[in-house]
């Protein structure tokens, strides 16, 4: 990460005076090639205003910034010009530099990065370049400050995303990868001979990011093609259509399945009126990519998904790129990642090659039980854990039974302790309701946490754990928990996490789970980074794109923010946990 440099002791007022009499001749901090200070006073005036003037410059066609308020970059831009004694940065002899031209092209191509070209004045640069022919002070100065603002916006947006994840209550340490932007732009961007290479170094260095970027380009093309054909939505059906059934829009269905490659491009209909095996296979492939039951039947759910416009699929990929940009090392290459809308856990080897996938159950959509999005380090496992019942759950769900049957807790595998963990047999329902004694579920196969839990200490009291309710993993939509994440193959996961740590293997893990001591903690010699993430569009190896429902509405929230334009919410905001300690199983 770039370190913040020591800045000059010149005050803003003193700098203004010095500029007006020929420039501040202090030590120049920028590593870029020296340039003229002939426009220093005008540059200083524009920077101090914190926004470019709305009026046109010299009555030319040069417009103001599309988003003229750059107060969020004000101090950074001032430092940028301070460090170069207010030399111009992006022109020489009144003409755009090679770097300026490269960034103008990057702004034009911003959509390919999942960004909005208008955020960087893409339609306005041709007029600004044309205005430079006048060699006027106003045109050159406006061009320079506008370029500085947009280059900083663009590099920052690619580096750490446009919106701070904390704005969505996501706990991701995006600040860990933040540049000293004034220094980076001055020393690396101003004289960049190869802007695309510079940009590639700014972006996340992960295969998942690159694959998502490639998928975005493909889906932008699909959206364009779909828009040109102006195809009508597929007609809905009241119940599923199986092979041999009739559907009134088979040619349109085939064309839609061919658009994304679920059906072969040369596929033809065996019958214009019958839903045949070829179509069923294509539907099955589509269902696989969207997390539906893969039965090959043309269901109402499948048709609803097929009718989602490609423009919205583009937006999902844009949202995924934004979230990938948030992740710093080591979380960009985390060993474990849970994708909440997909209900899947992935494990990666030390070289970040996919080792396994596993189904999971995540927090319910309703009732503020959503599993939070955050990053952390897994530090230990607990075999045969207790589950400490929160007082409010005990009060609501257990006390009524205790009042009518004092032996109820014992019959249901619970026990009562005092605040020192000593088991109590003489207690009252009132004590349980008031939290004067604590209720815990004893370890064993019927325990709500199952036989092992995986702990990465966090403020949400969220962790991975096994579960006796294994039938839930057969569901395609698996949001059933109070926030914690239930894993499909806990023994396999424990053995994978503990590999290389002593003699732990699958047999020893199964022994610890089924007949080992209760509440046994095993600390990891090396903590594992884990990301609880939210991607409604993900690209598998081979480039196959999978889409999922926006179960928690986070994509919708993000698109609303983007629609308002800069300045985006970039400052850290307090994280407010919705979950309650102990109430997350």
Secondary structure by P-SEA (a helix, b strand, c coil): cccccccccccaaaaaaaaaacccccccccccccccccaaaaaaaaaaacccccccccccccccccccccccaaaaaaaaaaaacccccccccccccaaaaaaaaaaaacccccccccccccccaaaaaaacccccaaaaaaaaaaaaaaaaaaaaaaaccccccccccccccccccccaaaaaaaacccccccaaaaaaaaccccaaaaaaaaaaaaaaaaaaaaaaaccccccccccccccccccccaaaaaaaaaccccccccccccccccccaaaaaaaaaaaaaccccccccccaaaaaaaaccaaaaaaaaaaaaaaaaacccccccccbbbbccccbbbbbcccccccccccbbbbbccccccccccccccccccccccccccaaaaacccaaaaaaccccccccccccccccccccccccaaaaaaccbbbbbccccccccccbbbbccccccccccccccccccccccccccccbbbbccaaaaaaaaacccccccaaaaaaaacccccbbbbbbcbbbbbbbccccccccccbbbbbbccccaaaaaaaaaaaacccccccbbbbbbcccccccc
